[in-house]
Amino acid sequence: MNDNIPQVPLTIGTLARETGASVRSIRYYDEHGLLTSYRTGNGYRAFPRAAVAQVKQIQRMIATGFTLAEIRAFPDCMLMIEGASSCAETTEVQRKRLLSIERQIADLERRRARLLKTLAEGAVPPLD
């Protein structure tokens, strides 16, 4: 591949089609510093080709429960490499997120068991 060939910037609509993200989401990511855009001569936003990988990675991280503020604090390696699962700098944050999710699951399982017992007995059981 010839690195001297200039890359054509992506419009926000093209970026949305290539990533499956909504135009509104892309604007939001851009406004919160997760993407880099610039304005073309006609005033439209334009994005570098790397934004495709960035948007897909942002979507993956959101799907695992990270907030935009947390994602913004991640190093560039998490945003620039499509499918990047971890950077040394983010492993601990990911482990903490997993622990939080596991605690939420355990709490929901306790609530489920209590509700099942309530339904089976016809009365609210005492708190454990």
MARDREN-769445 format. One record per residue (C-alpha): residue number from 1; x, y, z. Coordinates in steps of 0.05 Angstrom, whole numbers, plus 5000, padded with zeros to 4 digits. Example, Ala and Ser with C-alpha at 12.3 -4.5 7.8 and 13.67 -1.06 7.14 Angstrom:
<rec><resi>1</resi><X>5246</X><Y>4910</Y><Z>5156</Z></rec>
<rec><resi>2</resi><X>5273</X><Y>4979</Y><Z>5143</Z></rec>
END
This chain:
<rec><resi>1</resi><X>5000</X><Y>5000</Y><Z>5000</Z></rec>
<rec><resi>2</resi><X>5026</X><Y>5069</Y><Z>4983</Z></rec>
<rec><resi>3</resi><X>5027</X><Y>5115</Y><Z>5043</Z></rec>
<rec><resi>4</resi><X>5034</X><Y>5175</Y><Z>4998</Z></rec>
<rec><resi>5</resi><X>4963</X><Y>5170</Y><Z>4971</Z></rec>
<rec><resi>6</resi><X>4920</X><Y>5219</Y><Z>5009</Z></rec>
<rec><resi>7</resi><X>4860</X><Y>5188</Y><Z>5043</Z></rec>
<rec><resi>8</resi><X>4792</X><Y>5216</Y><Z>5027</Z></rec>
<rec><resi>9</resi><X>4759</X><Y>5241</Y><Z>5090</Z></rec>
<rec><resi>10</resi><X>4694</X><Y>5209</Y><Z>5112</Z></rec>
<rec><resi>11</resi><X>4629</X><Y>5248</Y><Z>5119</Z></rec>
<rec><resi>12</resi><X>4590</X><Y>5236</Y><Z>5182</Z></rec>
<rec><resi>13</resi><X>4538</X><Y>5198</Y><Z>5141</Z></rec>
<rec><resi>14</resi><X>4590</X><Y>5152</Y><Z>5111</Z></rec>
<rec><resi>15</resi><X>4620</X><Y>5140</Y><Z>5180</Z></rec>
<rec><resi>16</resi><X>4551</X><Y>5123</Y><Z>5207</Z></rec>
<rec><resi>17</resi><X>4538</X><Y>5074</Y><Z>5150</Z></rec>
<rec><resi>18</resi><X>4606</X><Y>5040</Y><Z>5157</Z></rec>
<rec><resi>19</resi><X>4600</X><Y>5032</Y><Z>5233</Z></rec>
<rec><resi>20</resi><X>4526</X><Y>5023</Y><Z>5244</Z></rec>
<rec><resi>21</resi><X>4527</X><Y>5081</Y><Z>5294</Z></rec>
<rec><resi>22</resi><X>4476</X><Y>5136</Y><Z>5287</Z></rec>
<rec><resi>23</resi><X>4497</X><Y>5205</Y><Z>5263</Z></rec>
<rec><resi>24</resi><X>4474</X><Y>5231</Y><Z>5331</Z></rec>
<rec><resi>25</resi><X>4520</X><Y>5183</Y><Z>5368</Z></rec>
<rec><resi>26</resi><X>4579</X><Y>5202</Y><Z>5324</Z></rec>
<rec><resi>27</resi><X>4567</X><Y>5276</Y><Z>5338</Z></rec>
<rec><resi>28</resi><X>4563</X><Y>5260</Y><Z>5412</Z></rec>
<rec><resi>29</resi><X>4629</X><Y>5221</Y><Z>5411</Z></rec>
<rec><resi>30</resi><X>4661</X><Y>5278</Y><Z>5373</Z></rec>
<rec><resi>31</resi><X>4635</X><Y>5331</Y><Z>5420</Z></rec>
<rec><resi>32</resi><X>4662</X><Y>5292</Y><Z>5479</Z></rec>
<rec><resi>33</resi><X>4732</X><Y>5287</Y><Z>5451</Z></rec>
<rec><resi>34</resi><X>4730</X><Y>5213</Y><Z>5431</Z></rec>
<rec><resi>35</resi><X>4737</X><Y>5228</Y><Z>5357</Z></rec>
<rec><resi>36</resi><X>4774</X><Y>5279</Y><Z>5317</Z></rec>
<rec><resi>37</resi><X>4738</X><Y>5316</Y><Z>5262</Z></rec>
<rec><resi>38</resi><X>4749</X><Y>5378</Y><Z>5223</Z></rec>
<rec><resi>39</resi><X>4706</X><Y>5423</Y><Z>5181</Z></rec>
<rec><resi>40</resi><X>4710</X><Y>5422</Y><Z>5106</Z></rec>
<rec><resi>41</resi><X>4703</X><Y>5484</Y><Z>5063</Z></rec>
<rec><resi>42</resi><X>4628</X><Y>5477</Y><Z>5062</Z></rec>
<rec><resi>43</resi><X>4624</X><Y>5472</Y><Z>5138</Z></rec>
<rec><resi>44</resi><X>4610</X><Y>5397</Y><Z>5142</Z></rec>
<rec><resi>45</resi><X>4646</X><Y>5352</Y><Z>5191</Z></rec>
<rec><resi>46</resi><X>4698</X><Y>5305</Y><Z>5162</Z></rec>
<rec><resi>47</resi><X>4732</X><Y>5247</Y><Z>5195</Z></rec>
<rec><resi>48</resi><X>4796</X><Y>5209</Y><Z>5180</Z></rec>
<rec><resi>49</resi><X>4790</X><Y>5136</Y><Z>5159</Z></rec>
<rec><resi>50</resi><X>4816</X><Y>5116</Y><Z>5228</Z></rec>
<rec><resi>51</resi><X>4749</X><Y>5140</Y><Z>5257</Z></rec>
<rec><resi>52</resi><X>4716</X><Y>5076</Y><Z>5232</Z></rec>
<rec><resi>53</resi><X>4758</X><Y>5034</Y><Z>5280</Z></rec>
<rec><resi>54</resi><X>4750</X><Y>5085</Y><Z>5335</Z></rec>
<rec><resi>55</resi><X>4674</X><Y>5086</Y><Z>5331</Z></rec>
<rec><resi>56</resi><X>4670</X><Y>5010</Y><Z>5331</Z></rec>
<rec><resi>57</resi><X>4716</X><Y>5006</Y><Z>5391</Z></rec>
<rec><resi>58</resi><X>4676</X><Y>5060</Y><Z>5428</Z></rec>
<rec><resi>59</resi><X>4613</X><Y>5019</Y><Z>5415</Z></rec>
<rec><resi>60</resi><X>4645</X><Y>4956</Y><Z>5442</Z></rec>
<rec><resi>61</resi><X>4668</X><Y>4992</Y><Z>5506</Z></rec>
<rec><resi>62</resi><X>4599</X><Y>5023</Y><Z>5517</Z></rec>
<rec><resi>63</resi><X>4568</X><Y>4953</Y><Z>5507</Z></rec>
<rec><resi>64</resi><X>4611</X><Y>4927</Y><Z>5564</Z></rec>
<rec><resi>65</resi><X>4587</X><Y>4982</Y><Z>5611</Z></rec>
<rec><resi>66</resi><X>4639</X><Y>5036</Y><Z>5606</Z></rec>
<rec><resi>67</resi><X>4617</X><Y>5109</Y><Z>5607</Z></rec>
<rec><resi>68</resi><X>4642</X><Y>5160</Y><Z>5557</Z></rec>
<rec><resi>69</resi><X>4682</X><Y>5193</Y><Z>5613</Z></rec>
<rec><resi>70</resi><X>4717</X><Y>5127</Y><Z>5628</Z></rec>
<rec><resi>71</resi><X>4730</X><Y>5114</Y><Z>5554</Z></rec>
<rec><resi>72</resi><X>4758</X><Y>5184</Y><Z>5545</Z></rec>
<rec><resi>73</resi><X>4808</X><Y>5169</Y><Z>5601</Z></rec>
<rec><resi>74</resi><X>4833</X><Y>5106</Y><Z>5565</Z></rec>
<rec><resi>75</resi><X>4898</X><Y>5111</Y><Z>5527</Z></rec>
<rec><resi>76</resi><X>4896</X><Y>5118</Y><Z>5451</Z></rec>
<rec><resi>77</resi><X>4913</X><Y>5045</Y><Z>5442</Z></rec>
<rec><resi>78</resi><X>4842</X><Y>5027</Y><Z>5463</Z></rec>
<rec><resi>79</resi><X>4812</X><Y>5073</Y><Z>5410</Z></rec>
<rec><resi>80</resi><X>4859</X><Y>5064</Y><Z>5352</Z></rec>
<rec><resi>81</resi><X>4860</X><Y>4989</Y><Z>5345</Z></rec>
<rec><resi>82</resi><X>4796</X><Y>4958</Y><Z>5323</Z></rec>
<rec><resi>83</resi><X>4779</X><Y>4900</Y><Z>5368</Z></rec>
<rec><resi>84</resi><X>4833</X><Y>4917</Y><Z>5418</Z></rec>
<rec><resi>85</resi><X>4814</X><Y>4879</Y><Z>5480</Z></rec>
<rec><resi>86</resi><X>4862</X><Y>4909</Y><Z>5529</Z></rec>
<rec><resi>87</resi><X>4921</X><Y>4955</Y><Z>5540</Z></rec>
<rec><resi>88</resi><X>4965</X><Y>4947</Y><Z>5600</Z></rec>
<rec><resi>89</resi><X>4940</X><Y>5014</Y><Z>5624</Z></rec>
<rec><resi>90</resi><X>4867</X><Y>4992</Y><Z>5624</Z></rec>
<rec><resi>91</resi><X>4870</X><Y>4920</Y><Z>5649</Z></rec>
<rec><resi>92</resi><X>4856</X><Y>4941</Y><Z>5722</Z></rec>
<rec><resi>93</resi><X>4798</X><Y>4985</Y><Z>5701</Z></rec>
<rec><resi>94</resi><X>4768</X><Y>4927</Y><Z>5662</Z></rec>
<rec><resi>95</resi><X>4777</X><Y>4880</Y><Z>5721</Z></rec>
<rec><resi>96</resi><X>4742</X><Y>4930</Y><Z>5767</Z></rec>
<rec><resi>97</resi><X>4685</X><Y>4935</Y><Z>5716</Z></rec>
<rec><resi>98</resi><X>4679</X><Y>4859</Y><Z>5715</Z></rec>
<rec><resi>99</resi><X>4677</X><Y>4856</Y><Z>5791</Z></rec>
<rec><resi>100</resi><X>4622</X><Y>4909</Y><Z>5792</Z></rec>
<rec><resi>101</resi><X>4581</X><Y>4870</Y><Z>5741</Z></rec>
<rec><resi>102</resi><X>4590</X><Y>4805</Y><Z>5781</Z></rec>
<rec><resi>103</resi><X>4565</X><Y>4841</Y><Z>5844</Z></rec>
<rec><resi>104</resi><X>4504</X><Y>4867</Y><Z>5806</Z></rec>
<rec><resi>105</resi><X>4489</X><Y>4796</Y><Z>5781</Z></rec>
<rec><resi>106</resi><X>4495</X><Y>4767</Y><Z>5851</Z></rec>
<rec><resi>107</resi><X>4448</X><Y>4822</Y><Z>5878</Z></rec>
<rec><resi>108</resi><X>4397</X><Y>4807</Y><Z>5822</Z></rec>
<rec><resi>109</resi><X>4401</X><Y>4733</Y><Z>5837</Z></rec>
<rec><resi>110</resi><X>4385</X><Y>4746</Y><Z>5910</Z></rec>
<rec><resi>111</resi><X>4326</X><Y>4790</Y><Z>5891</Z></rec>
<rec><resi>112</resi><X>4302</X><Y>4737</Y><Z>5842</Z></rec>
<rec><resi>113</resi><X>4305</X><Y>4682</Y><Z>5895</Z></rec>
<rec><resi>114</resi><X>4268</X><Y>4726</Y><Z>5945</Z></rec>
<rec><resi>115</resi><X>4214</X><Y>4742</Y><Z>5894</Z></rec>
<rec><resi>116</resi><X>4207</X><Y>4668</Y><Z>5875</Z></rec>
<rec><resi>117</resi><X>4200</X><Y>4651</Y><Z>5949</Z></rec>
<rec><resi>118</resi><X>4147</X><Y>4706</Y><Z>5957</Z></rec>
<rec><resi>119</resi><X>4107</X><Y>4679</Y><Z>5899</Z></rec>
<rec><resi>120</resi><X>4113</X><Y>4607</Y><Z>5924</Z></rec>
<rec><resi>121</resi><X>4093</X><Y>4623</Y><Z>5996</Z></rec>
<rec><resi>122</resi><X>4043</X><Y>4678</Y><Z>5981</Z></rec>
<rec><resi>123</resi><X>4075</X><Y>4724</Y><Z>6032</Z></rec>
<rec><resi>124</resi><X>4137</X><Y>4766</Y><Z>6035</Z></rec>
<rec><resi>125</resi><X>4192</X><Y>4727</Y><Z>6070</Z></rec>
<rec><resi>126</resi><X>4234</X><Y>4762</Y><Z>6124</Z></rec>
<rec><resi>127</resi><X>4299</X><Y>4794</Y><Z>6102</Z></rec>
<rec><resi>128</resi><X>4360</X><Y>4749</Y><Z>6107</Z></rec>
END
